[in-house]
Amino acid sequence: MLGLARDSKTTENMVRSGECLLNLPSAHLVGAVDRLARTTGSNPVPAGKIKRGYRHERDKFDISGLTTLPGETVSAPRAAECPVQIEAKVAHVHKMAQVWHGNLVAIEVRVTRVPARPGIMMDGRPNRIDPDKWRPLIMSIQQFYGLTPQKLQRSELGQIPESAYKPQAGGPRLDFCVVFPDVQLHIGEAPLGAGPESRDSGFALRAPRNDVQRFPIISLAAIEPPPAISTAASAIVALGLAKPATIRNAVESSGVA
């Protein structure tokens, strides 16, 4: 399952061709990967990416310095320097987060082949990658890491401020409220009682005495959860906020042993 922006050139190509190829780099290829930062195959460049400093590049293999190899089961090219490549066919495209300006899609793919370099395979197990022989490149919160605690180098994407990813003002908003007998938890752009001028992406807790406790800002997926998820989330929040006596009385009155 791959989560991508709906207006991405990668998404467009996958939906059009019905296939994809994932090139997995090792840590020593960090420079080549970073050269791809803030580049897009989309022309014209989407407004959101212009705001984050992106530019159009038609040939990303050229600017990265990586070498192309033909795919074995798909038409997309492989990167010869990457020790692992995953070839796959698109199975389903699931729309999600449509109330958010990002308009994300979840693309379900079926893996058709995984070419891997012999030098990273497990001894005596030709179909298993040996984790002691491969050091994959890892991007964690837009910073580059390997299997070490230190950053590998400066990340170009890491220079983009988090505020540049925030949905534009005035767009659709997701807002919902969970109500309990003793407490009310409101999640959304505006805390309870706040006007438009004080909206932010936080949440507030209102107790019976009508004072409001502010909690740290959190990230929420802009989707409407299924009823079962909503019920489970409500139960978790209720248990976390309720007093022990309240929980005991609720259980006893329900007849649950």
C-alpha angles and dihedrals in degrees: 000000000000123000112209140160111264093227094050119120088228090058091046092051093047094050092045097046099030093225145074144188125217115205110200112203130207121236093261090063092065093113093055092049093047090054087065092058116118093012127118137182090220115109115218095034111240114254093244091056093045087058089055094049101259124157133196117260120176097192112041093172088062097052094042093050092228122141123240125230124180117257116249099219102010134049095235114102126250124226106239093208093057110090094209128043125179117206116197146166123227111251104173139353114215120196115220142164091026092158089062121077091237092069095202126200130202110216117202112207136186114222112231102176140356112204108196133180112257092227093069097047122111116259110260091003107086093179097051127081113224109229089206091061101046128063106191123202111248127197110204116182090338094309126111121243138162125196089302131088093241128083112252097219143322112305119221092205088051089066092067109098117238089238089068089069095052115113114258117266118260096032129119115302133208113220131164138161132212115205127200130174095257104024142028122213115196120192122187145067097313129040117231111290095011122130127227091267092064100044119134138151097273140098135235136208118220117199125194091265088063098240117132127226114203118217127201116279113268135189118247128188107245095231134106107249120227115261093254091054092047091051093049092047091049091051092050093050091046093052091047093052103035124095117246091249091053091052092047093049092048092051093046093048091050092056093237112144 
